[in-house]
Amino acid sequence: MSEVTDKIHRTLSQYPKRQYPKGQILVFADESPRYIYYITKGKIIQYDVSYRGDEIIVNVYKPPAFFPMSWAINETHNSYFYKTEGMTEVHVVPANKALEFLKNNPDVMYDLISRLYKGIDGLLARMVQLMSGTAKSRLLYEIAIEARRFGEQQSDGSYRININESELAARAGLSRETVNWELSKVKKANLVKIDKNVITLPDLQAIELTIGQTE
């Protein structure tokens, strides 16, 4: 744990702790959040709902993230839902206390800005894939991002991720049927191995090099 991360935890973990099961919506779209949520365990999915009723995942937060900061800092209208991806633990922090903490700690503010720009780079790369990528490259991009952010690296250098077809479809903007078809193709190409909801990536770099290549 870095010095900044330790400072964030020591300060924000003083506020009330709450635990939620998978699928619990913490913030609804068009709702002004009552608190800033500091995550200590689990993941939070930020998503929108398409006109067809499909979930479109915008971002995934993991510890030690705290959100929604755009609303807290700029009073931006909240257009997204935030829900737990699994059993999740958060601390609920009054927005004014979170802002006071940021203003009084430039190192924490810098860390937040640094993580924000990394997130923006990821969103821009995803936008490129959505606008010009094939179904295959869009799927592989989401698999690679999941491995880099949340994957478990094994002793042989491979990565394991726990994610199902519905979640991949929501992140890549594809139908579940398309994800199933594309997964079968990349599996035949030995880019991934699949066992139920566990996907193993024998060579993550090979996948990243494949992204963007034409069929």
Buried (B, 14 or more C-beta within 10 A) or exposed (E): EEEBEEBBBEBBBEBEEBEBEEEBBBBEBEBEBEBBBBBBEBBBBBBEEEEEEBBBBBBBBBBBBBBBBEBBEEEEEBEBBBBBBEEBBBBBBEBEBBBEBBEEBEEBBEBBEEEEEEEEEBEEBBEBBEEEBBBBBBBBBBBBBBBEEBBEEEEEEBBBBBBEBEBBBBBBBBBBEBBEBBBEEBEEEEBBEEEEEEBBBBBBEEBBEBBBEEE
